[in-house]
């Protein structure tokens, strides 16, 4: 069972800033995030105003927020919504507006804004994916738990959520609220983790069978997307090249940049010991619950290599450390023709 951590106003303030200003993972030409870019610009202008204590203002604002959930996806939506309300530049009309027909939920509008050219539907997501080489320069992007994939997420968005405003029931609901959607935006943020050292990949002989969504992703990724690396536990010695100051990053703080005092960091050798202890404990736990959860080994662990800046330690690079068989097991979740 996961521990539920308290989210402080200071952490919420950091998450609001990250939600507003971090780069997009990908941009789809039919659903460009124009108003999300405008939000990032408004955030940058506010932060550059030397007359304002932006972090103090945001922390005070965060104290008024009521958290809907501790799940990262919901927290990101709430942080992005808070950023829209705090920074502008558009008016928030509705958030998490459900559409139903004859008692059945058809979908939900994550965010509805009043932009310069009319109503804007923004579909929001935050994701963390590890890439397994798929041939031809492509990667197949898996979530740490392996069943979630970026191509499946993109297909679901394109086929359902992003087309919700075309549904008759949705049009009627929006009309009753005085909203006419003229623009739909896809806002996906998060991190992509590239293999640092992996001999596992989809066989080249099957690379021509990659799905259209898998192939499309390579063209949609932004050059500036947040990125890190993943490495198997057996190859952890390669991480020493990133420095001698590390921290293990628990899931409840994945949405904020790391900033910490020097005495809170782990030296590399001690960090390796902590990671090995984690995998030993997790393996035992997963074996005990494998029958009910379908898991056979530990979940990957996120860590951060740190560097000194202005007297504090800040992020240098994020790393996912996986069990040695993680990539092999990930490929087993693909359709049979892609294994």
N, C-alpha and C positions, 0 to 999 in steps of 0.2 A: 504494500500500500504506500502511495506517495505521501510525503509530508506536505501539509498545506502551510506555506510560508506567508507571513504578514507582509503586505506590500505597503511600504512607507510612502508618505507624500513626496519625499525627495526622489524615490525610485520612480514614482508615477510621473514626476516632472521630467526626468530623464527619458522615460518611455514616450512621453508626448513629443519631446524634441526629436527623438529618433524616428518616430512615426511620420513626422512632418518633413524631416530633412534628409532622411536616408535615401539612397538611390533606388530606382525601381529595378526589380530583378529582370523583367522583360517588358516589352512594349509591343502590343498588337496594333497593326496599322488601322484596323477597323474600330479599335477602342482606345485611342491614344489618351493618356492621362493628363490632359491639358490643365485641368483645374487642380490636379494634384501638384503639377509643376508650379502653378501659381501660388499654391499654399506654401511650397518650399521656398519660393522667392519672398513671400511675406514673412516667413519665419526668419530668413536670413537678414532681411531689413531690420526686423525687431531686435535680433541679437546684436546687430552692429550699432545699435543706438546706445551710446555710452552713458546717456542720462538715465537709463533704465537698469534696474537689477532684474534681469530677465529670469534668472534661476529662482530668485526669491519670489517674484510674481507668480511664476508657474507653480512653485511649491505651495503657495497660499491658495492658488486656484485648485490644485490637486486635493487639498484638504476638504473641498466641498464635494468631491466625487464619491459616488457610491459604486463599488466594484460589482459588476454583474456576475463575474466568474473569475476563477484563477486560471482557466485555460488560456494558453498563449494567444490563440486566434481571437477569442472574445476580448482579451486585454488589448490586443493590437487595434481592433475595431474601436474600442472605447477610447484609446489614446489618440487615434486618428480623428475621431469625432471631437474630442476635446481640443485638439490642435485647430480644427476648422473653426470652432467656436471662439477660441482664444485669439488666433492670428487673423481670421478671415482668409481670403478676401470675399468669400461668398457666404450667403445666408443659408443656414441649415434649415431645410423644410421638415424632413422626417429622417429618422434613423431606425433601422430594424423593423421596417414596416412589412407586415405579413400580408400576403395575398391568398385569399381562400375562395373556393367555389363549391357550393353545396356541401359545406362542412369539411371539405378536403383542402389542406394547405397546398398551394401550388408553388410557393416560393416566398422569398423575402428580399426586399430592397435593403441592402446594407446601409446606403446613405443616399439621400436625395437633397440636392442643393439647388439654389436659385442662382445661376451664373449669369454672365453678361449676355448670353444668347438664349437664355431660357432655362428650363429644367435640366438638371444633370443627374443621371443615375451612376453612382460609383459602386462598383463591386470590389470588395476589399479582401485581401488574404495576406498572411505572413507565413512563410514556409522555410524549412531548413532541409536541404537535400544533399545527399552524397552521390557523386557521379561514378558510375562504372563504365569504362570505355566500351563503346558499342561498334567500333569500326568506322572508318571514313571520317575520323575527327569528331564524331558524335559521342555523346555520353547518354546513358540511361540514368535518370535522376531518381534515386530512391530516398524515402524518408528513413530516419534511423531505425524505425520498426519494420522497414522493408515492404510493407503492403501498400503504403502510400507512395505514389509516383507523380512527378511533375507532369508527364504527358497525360495521365488520367485526370489530374486536376484541371489541366487546360481544356481537355475535351469536355468535361462536365460544365465548366464555365461557358465555353462557346456554345454548347448545345442547349443549356438551360438558363443559368442565372443571368447571363448577359442579354438574353432575349426576353426576359420577363416583362419588360415594358411593352412588348408587342402583343401580349396576351389580352384578350378582350376583358376578362375580369380585372386585370391590372389597370387597363386603360380606364375602365369605369371607376375604379377606386381612386386613381390619381385625379380624374376629373372632379370627383366629389370633394377633393382637397384643393382644387384649383391648380393642379400641377400638370403640365404637359412636358414630357421628357423629349428633349431635342438632341441630347448628347448622352452617350453611354461610355463610361470609362472603366478600364480594367486596371486596378491598382494592386500589384503583387510586389511585396518586398520580402526581405529575408536574406539568407545566405546560401550560396552554392559552395560545396566543399569538393575540391578536385583531388584525385588520387596522388599522394606524394610518392608512394612506392607500391605498385600493385601489379601482379602478374596475371590477375584475373580479368578477363574481358569476354564479351560476347564473341564467339568464334567468327572470324572474318567471313567464313563461308555462309553465315546467316545474316550478315550485316545488310544485305539487300532486302531483308524482310522486316526491317524496322518500320514501325507504324508511321503514318503521315504526321501524327502529333509529335512523335519523337524527333522526326527530321525537322519539323517546323520550329521547334524550340531553339535550335542552334541559330536560326536566323533572327529570332525575336529577342535573344538575350542582349541586354545593354552592355556596352563596354565597361561601364562604371559599376556594375552590380557588385554587391558585397560578396566577398569570396574568402575562402580559407582552404585548408587541406584536410584530407583524412588519411590515416595510416593505421595499419593493423598493429596489434599489440606486439607481435614478434619483430616489428621494424621500428620500435620506439626509439632505438639508439639514434636514428637519423634526426630526431627532434632536437638533439643537443645543439645542432647548428643554429637554432633559433634563439639561443641564449640560455641563461642560467636562472631566470626568474619566471615562475609559472603560477597559475592558479587554475583549479578545477572549477568549471562554470556550471552551476546547477541550473536546471531548466527555468526556474522562476526568475532568473536574471538574464535570460538570453536576449531580451529586447532592449537592453541598455548597454552602451559602451562601458568597458571596465575602466575604473579609476580607483586606485587604492594606495595605501601607504606601503612603503618598502618593507616594513616588518611583517606585513600580512602575506607576502608572497612565499612560495616554496622554491627552494633551490632544486636544481634539476634531479639530482639523485633521490632526494626526498619525495619529489613529485612522482618519479617513476615508482617508488615504493607504494605511494598512495594509490596509483592507478592499478598496480598489480593486486593490492588488497581489495580494491573495488571489484575487479573481475573475478577474483576468487570468491568473494561473498555473493556476487550476482549469479555466478554459475551455479552455486549450491541452491540459491533461491529459485532460479529458473528451472532447475531439474526437479525441485520439489513441486512446482506448479505447472510443469510442462503439459501434463495431461489435460488440464482445464483451460490453459491459455494457448496451447500450440506453440510454445516457445522452447528453444533448445539450447540457448546460450545467452550470455549477458547482452544488454543493450549498449550501443556505443556511448562513449563518455566525451563530453565537450571540455576542452581545456583552452587556455589562452597563454601565449607567450607574451611577456611584458617588456616594456622599455621605460626608461626614466624620461620624464618631461616636466619641467617646471617644478621639480621637487616631489612629484608623485609618479606612481607607475601607471601607465596607460597601455592599451592594447597594441601589440605589434602584429599578431596574426592569431586567428582562431583555428583550432585543430580538433577534429573528431578522431578519437582512438577507438578502433573496433576490435571485436574478437577476430582471431585469425581466419575464421571461416565465414566472416560476414558477407563478403562479396559473392562467394559461391552460393550461399543461402539466398541472397537477394535475387540472383539470376533464376533460382528455382521458382520464384513467384511469377515469372513471366509466362505468357502463353506458351504452350509446348513448342510451337513453331519458331519461337525466338530463343530457346535455350541453347 
